[in-house]
Amino acid sequence: MKNLLMIAYHFHPDREVGALRSVKFAKYLAEFGWRPHVLSVSGKYYGKRESDPLDFECDISRTSRWPVPDYFYMKFRQMIKGSLRTAKRSNDESTSSPDGADPFSISKTPLWKRIIFSLSQTPDDKIGWLLPGIARGVRLARKKNIDALYSSGSPWTSHLIGLGIKKITGIPWAADFRDPWMPLQKPSQFITALSRKIEGWMERQVILNADLVLTATPEHQAALIDNYTPHLDNKCRCILNGFDLDDFKTAPGPPPNRKLPRHFLHAGDLYFGRDPSKFLEAVGELISEDSCRKENISISFYGNIHLATGNINEIIDKFQLQGTASFYPPVSRKEYLELISGADFLILMQSKLAPFQIPAKTYEYIATGNFILALVPHGSTFNLLRSFNNVYVADPDDKEEIKKIVAKALCAFENKDNSIAGTPVMPNNLGRRHLTGKLAGMLDSITTTK
């Protein structure tokens, strides 16, 4: 059996969705002749952690992270802040910015400070893992007789670790781009012309030196090949995300005789580009127009909220949706699977700034067989979902279009027009075991000449 070193910052018990792809690959690789050895970080760096253990055995080596320059700056700032607060209280009160203003916005932050912050975030805020990761990875490569390397990004530091180990050991390396790296997708205060140029160079070095470049959507694959022709013509491949059949074995699913109210559910964080305002406004207008009854609808959002809620609250007040629309904190993965399996309608939202990405939960939504309301732009997610007849798609910014698909989905549900809805849909090509088999075959191809 061959040995694979998997470099994955996000890995179980990290609850970040970015951990899921690597975890599922690790779960099934042994069935295809590859033994995974995972290199990750200490669990203390994970904000949200799963309480349930992995459902398979896996060799995991964890390291610490080194602090980056902005860490020392923030510590110093915290130290002097207390002593300055009293002396400058009156001046601060007269010149302070309004509540919610960004103290690090471009208009307020000096250039020198932006340069420090941007370089501390180049390529990301996990850069402190780079040297500890390379050092541990080289030792593991020699100790475990590693045949191939696999790195999962983002964070892009994982790819830099893969690049470093590849340069030192010469072991074949697969770089998996779960998301696009360039153009940069981070707060503007962490970007300067210098940092943008450095990250562009970093991405190029990863792509030129990797033996295999993976993407999670065919659209991203095509974009990379177009940008890096002829370097990627023969080594860029796409492996979709998918769903694990085992995850749905214990999920209860919807009750056989569903009762009112009809339950709309969104699972995942809300942030810029994933704003439920248009959806709530569309539902509110349908209720006002007597197209549906408020008591027959329940809307739940599970996840953190990283956007201003003023507009959402105004819409809820305007249409008296208190008690109809509810917001809850994040839940464990087990609870999440139970929730999406039992919902009547699953809400999927995507930003127009991410046309080459497909939210990981999309595949698990598909697996439930429940109705999906996809508020997504044209792009990878739209292309995947348009072939499913239990999916209703609308432009995320078009309220009238959203109203139409909500009404249409409710009608289809009541008339049982869709024979798929409520029945798990398991396309073979989207199963995690099948997708891992594709990865194993690609790894075999880059190690045959080792």
N, C-alpha and C positions, 0 to 999 in steps of 0.2 A: 504493500500500500504506500502511495506517495504522501509526502508531508507538505502541508500548505500553511504558511504563516499569514494570518489574517490581521491586518493593521486596521483597527476599528476603534475610534475614540468612543463612539456610542455603541454600547453593547450591554446586554443584560447584566445588572438589573435596571439600567437606565430606561426610563419610561419614554424618552424622546423617540419620536417615530423613526428617526434616522437609524436607530438600533435594529429595527425589525429586519431589514434586508440581510444584514450580515448574520444575524441570529438564525434566520431560516436557512441561509446557505450552509452555515456550520452544522445545523441539525441534520441535513440530508447528504452532505458531501461524502460521508463514509460509505454510503450505498453505491457510490460511483468510483470508489477506489482512492479517495483522498481523505487523509486524516487532518482535521483542522487544529491549529495551535493559534490561539487568539492573543494578540498584543493590544492591551487597552490601558486605561488610566484607573487610578484608585476610585472606588465607589464614592469617596467623599466629595468628588467633584460633580456628582450628579445631583441636580436639583430635585428631581422626582424619581422615586425608585419603586420597582415592583416588589411586592412582598413574597410572591410565589417564586419558587426556585425554577431553574431551567428544567424542561422535561426531557433532557438528554444529557449525557456526559460530555464534557468539553474541557480541554486543557486551556486555562486562561492565565496569562501573566500580566500583572498590573504594575504600573509605575507611577511615580509622582510627576508633577509639573513644576518647572521653574517659574518664579514670578517674572513678569515682564516690566519694562520701564514705567508704564503708566500705573502699575501697582504701587511702586514706591512713591510716585507723585501723589496719588490719591491718599496714601498713608500720611505723607507729609502734610497734605492739605487738611486732613482730618485733625492732625496734631495742633496746627496753628489756628484752626477755625474757632475752637473754643475760646482761646485767649483774645482773638480779634473781635469775636461777636459782641462782647460787652462794650469794648472801646468804640466800636463803630455802629452800635445799635441804632442811634438816632439817624445817622447818615444812611444806613441800610434801609431803614423804614421809609425814608423819603425818596430813595432811588431804586428800591427793589422792583423786580419785574412782576407782572401779574401772575397769579396762581396758575401753575401748569406750563409756564414758559420754560423753554429748554435752555438751561444755563450753558450748554455747549453748542448752541446753534452757530452756524457759520458766521452770522452777522455779529455775534458777540465774542467769539473765540479768536484770540490772536493767532496769527499764522504759525508762530513757533510752537504754540501749544497744539494746534491741529496737526503739525508735522509729527510731534511726539506721539500723539494719540494714534495717528494713522499708521506710523511705523510699528507701534506696539500691537496693532491689529492686522499686521501684514504677515501672512495672508488672512489671519483671523485671530481671535483672542485666545486660541489654544496653542499659540506659537511656543509657549513655554514647555510644551511636551516634545518639541523637536529633538533636542539633544538626548534627553533621557530615553526617548523612544528609539532613536537610532542605536544608542549604546546597547539597550536591552535587546533590540531586534537582531543585531549582529551576533550577540551571544546565543540567542535562541536559534538563529539560522545554523550556527555551527554545532550546537549541542543536540538539536533535534533533527539534524540532517535534512534541512528544508529543501524541497525540490522547486517550489514556486512561492512567490509573494503575491499577496492581494491587499490592496489598500482601498478603503471606502471613504469618499468625501462627498459632502463636507462633514467636518471641518477639513480644509485643504491642507492643514498641517499633516494629516495622515498621509497624503500623497508625497509630501516632502520627506517624510520618514521613509516611505517606500523607495523614493528616489535615492536617499542616502544609503540605505541598505543595499540597493541594487548596485550602486557605484562601488561599494566596498567589497561585496561578495560576488557580483556578477550573476546572481540568481535571477531567472526569468521573472518578470513582474507584470501583473495585471492591475491597472488603475481604474477603479470603478467610479464614474461620475454620476452619483445619484441625482445631482442637480447641476445646472450650468454654473461654471466658475465665473467666466467673463460673459457679459459685462458685470461689474461688481454689484452685488445685492446686499448692501449694508448701509447704515446711517451715513448721511453725507458728511457729518463732522469727522468721520473716520476715513475719509478719502481725500487725497491730494493728488496733484498731477504726478508727483514722485511715486506715491504708493500705487497708483493705478499702473504706472509703467513697470514697477517692480513685479506686481502681481501678474501682469500680462506676460512678463518674461518667465515667471515661475510656472505658469500654466503651460507655456511653450516647452519648457524643459521637461516637465512631467510627460507631456504628450510625445515628445521626440524620443525620450529614453524608455518609455514603457514598451513592453513587448506586446501588450494587449490593452486597448482602451475600450472600456465598457460604458454604455449609457443606459438610462432607464426608459427612454422613449425613442422611437425611430426619428422623430423630428429633431431631437437634440443630436442624434447620430449624424443625420444629414447635414446639420449646421456645422458640426465639428469637421466633418470630411471636407465640406466646402471651404472652411477657413484654413485648413491645414493640408490641402492637396499639394503634393502627392504623398505626404508623409503618413496619412491615415487611410489611404485607399484600401489597404489589405489587412489592417489590424484594428479597425474600429468596429465593434459589434454592439448590438442592442440586446439586453435581457430585461424584459419588463418586470415590474414588481407583480405580485400576485397575491393569492390567499392560500392559507394552509388548511387543508381539509380537517386536520386534527383539531384546529381551533373551534370548529363548529359542531364537533361531536357532542359537547356538553351544553352548548347554548340552547335554551329552551325553545326559541323560535316563537312565532306569533301564535296566539290561541286559535283553535279551529273555528270558533264562532266569535269573530271580533265584535266588540260592542263599542258604542259611542263613549267618549269623543274619539275622532280620528286623530292619531298621534303623529305629528311632524317632529322630526328629531335631527339636530345637527350635533355631531361629535367632533370636537377639536377646538383649538383656540381661535378667537376672533381678533383680527388685526387689520391693518390697512390693506385693502384689497379683498378682505373677507368680512364685509360689513353687512349685517342682516337688515339694515334699514329699509332697503327697497322691497325686500321680501315681506317684512312686517307691514309696510305701507300698502303693498298689494293685497295682503290678506285683510287688512283693515277696511280697504275700499270694497272688497268683495262682500264683507259682512254688512257694510253700510248700504250696499246696493241690493241686499237681500239675496245675493247669489249663494250664500251659505250662512248657517246660523253659528253664532259665536260659541254657544254651549256645545256644539258638535265638533269643535276643533281644540286641540291642545298642542302647544308648540314648546319644545324643550331645547335648550342650548347647554351642552356640557363642555366646559373648558375655561381657560383663562381668557380675560378680556384685555387686549392691548390696544384699545382705541377709545377715543372720547365717546362717552355714552349719552351726551346731551341730546343729540338728535334721536337716538333710540328711545330715550325716555319721553321725548316730546311726541313721538309717533304712538307709543303705548298709551300716553295720556289722551291724545287726540281721539283715538279709536276705542278707548276704554278696554285695552287688552290686558289689564292687570288680571292675573289669574288664568289668562289664556296663554300668554308667553312667559316662560320662566327660565331663569338662568341659574346654572349649577356649577360647582367647581369640577375640576378634572376627576376622573374615576380611574380605577385600575383597569388593566387590559381585559381581565375576565369580566368585569362589570360592563365595560364598553361593548364587548362582543354580545353580551346578553341584551344590552339596550338596543343595538342596531338590529339584532335578530327579531326583537319583539315590536319594533316600530312599524307603523303603517306606511309612512313616507319618510325617506331619508333625504336630508338637504345637503347638497354639495355646493360649496362656493369656492371660486378661484379668482385670483387677481389677473387682470389683463397684462400685468407686468411679468407673468410667468407662462408664456405660451408653450414652452418646451417641457413643462413639468406636468405630472399627473399625481395628485395627492394620493398617498399610499392607501388611505381608507377607501378610495374609489373601488379598488378590487374587492375589498371585503364587503362594501355595499352591494356590489354585483353578486357576491356569493350568497347573500341572504335571499335574493329573489324578490325583495320588497321593491315597491315603487321608489324611484329616485327622481328628485327635482334637482337638476343640475344647472346652477346659475354660473355658467362658465363661458369664456370667450372662445372664439375659434382658435384651435391649437390642438395640442396633444390629447387633452382630456375630451374635448369635443369629438375628435376623430375616433377615439376609443368607444365612446358611449353611444354614438349615433346609430349603431347597428342593433342596439337592444330595445325591444319594444315595450319594456316597462320603465324606460327612462324618458323624462320630459325635459327638454333643454331650452333655456332662455338666456338672452344676453343679461349679464349681472347688473347692468345699468338701465335696463329697459323695464320700467314698472308695468307697462301695459302688457308686454310679452310675458312677464312673470305672472300676472293675473290670469292670463289665458291658460298657462300650463298648470297652475294650481287648480283652476276650475275643471280643466280637462282631466287631470289626474284624479280628482275627487269623483268625477262622473264615471271614469273607468273603474275605479275601485268599487263604487256602489253597484255598477252594472256588471261587475266581474267580467269586463271585456278582455282582460289580460290573463291568460291562463298561466303565465309565468309567475306573476306577482304572488309572493307568499310562499313560493316553492324554491328551495335553494338551487341556484344555478352554478354548475361546476364545469365550465369549459376546461377541457384537459390541458390546453396550452397555457392556462393561467394558474395552474397548480404549482405550489412552491417546489414540490419534488421534481416535477418536470423541468422547471426553470433551473434548478440546481444541476440537473443532468446536463443542461446546455452549458452551464459554467464549467462543469467538470470536463466536458469534451473540449472546450476552448483551452483550458489549462493543460490538457493532454497535448494539444497541438503546439503549445509554446515550450513544452519540456521534452519533446521527442528528440531534439538534437542536443540536449544538455550533456 
